[in-house]
Amino acid sequence: MLAEKYQERIEKIFAKYPDKRSAIMPLLYVAQEAYGWISPEAINEVAALCQIDPTQVKSIAGFYTMFRETPKGKYWLQVCNDLPCALRGADQFYQELLDYLGIKDGETTADGVFTVEHVMCLAACDKAPMLQCNFHFHENLTMETMKALIEQWRAEAKAAQGK
């Protein structure tokens, strides 16, 4: 499916790299965008595009934390709670977020909209509590601003489903 649906984009990616193998990571991003996660089928598709063994693609997808190897919610919330962020209230913020959504660390909400995980270092220590949502930073958060974001994202998810 990737080769047909994203042909132009894939051609542009390959044009940047003299060796097809070097395009694995950008192609994994395309696959993740298309499927929502890096499925075994996506691994096989990327491997075929790069003309390499799927095991090589799997090793890259498994090494980097930005690739989802299991299905996640539409919004993947990663809250940094390493020491500098914890000193700025990230631990309490994280627990309040989990409580608000009614889930535990690493879980996805029943509606499939949110997956929440804690991560180490998103390089915004001075702006904690902060999180990364689908690779976009949201900094200097309070539970009030977070609740507003959650409701906005929930509304967007419903609109996308046609509800």
Secondary structure in CASP SS format (residue, H / E / C, confidence):
PFRMAT SS
TARGET T0000
AUTHOR 0000-0000-0000
METHOD secondary structure of the structure
MODEL  1
M C 1.00
L H 1.00
A H 1.00
E H 1.00
K H 1.00
Y C 1.00
Q H 1.00
E H 1.00
R H 1.00
I H 1.00
E H 1.00
K H 1.00
I H 1.00
F H 1.00
A H 1.00
K H 1.00
Y C 1.00
P C 1.00
D C 1.00
K H 1.00
R H 1.00
S H 1.00
A H 1.00
I H 1.00
M H 1.00
P H 1.00
L H 1.00
L H 1.00
Y H 1.00
V H 1.00
A H 1.00
Q H 1.00
E H 1.00
A H 1.00
Y H 1.00
G C 1.00
W C 1.00
I C 1.00
S C 1.00
P H 1.00
E H 1.00
A H 1.00
I H 1.00
N H 1.00
E H 1.00
V H 1.00
A H 1.00
A H 1.00
L H 1.00
C H 1.00
Q C 1.00
I C 1.00
D C 1.00
P H 1.00
T H 1.00
Q H 1.00
V H 1.00
K H 1.00
S H 1.00
I H 1.00
A H 1.00
G H 1.00
F H 1.00
Y C 1.00
T C 1.00
M C 1.00
F C 1.00
R C 1.00
E C 1.00
T C 1.00
P C 1.00
K C 1.00
G C 1.00
K C 1.00
Y E 1.00
W E 1.00
L E 1.00
Q E 1.00
V E 1.00
C E 1.00
N C 1.00
D C 1.00
L H 1.00
P H 1.00
C H 1.00
A H 1.00
L H 1.00
R C 1.00
G C 1.00
A H 1.00
D H 1.00
Q H 1.00
F H 1.00
Y H 1.00
Q H 1.00
E H 1.00
L H 1.00
L H 1.00
D H 1.00
Y H 1.00
L H 1.00
G C 1.00
I C 1.00
K C 1.00
D C 1.00
G C 1.00
E C 1.00
T E 1.00
T C 1.00
A C 1.00
D C 1.00
G C 1.00
V C 1.00
F E 1.00
T E 1.00
V E 1.00
E E 1.00
H E 1.00
V E 1.00
M C 1.00
C C 1.00
L C 1.00
A C 1.00
A C 1.00
C H 1.00
D H 1.00
K H 1.00
A C 1.00
P C 1.00
M C 1.00
L E 1.00
Q E 1.00
C E 1.00
N C 1.00
F C 1.00
H E 1.00
F E 1.00
H E 1.00
E C 1.00
N C 1.00
L C 1.00
T C 1.00
M H 1.00
E H 1.00
T H 1.00
M H 1.00
K H 1.00
A H 1.00
L H 1.00
I H 1.00
E H 1.00
Q H 1.00
W H 1.00
R H 1.00
A H 1.00
E H 1.00
A H 1.00
K H 1.00
A H 1.00
A H 1.00
Q C 1.00
G C 1.00
K C 1.00
END
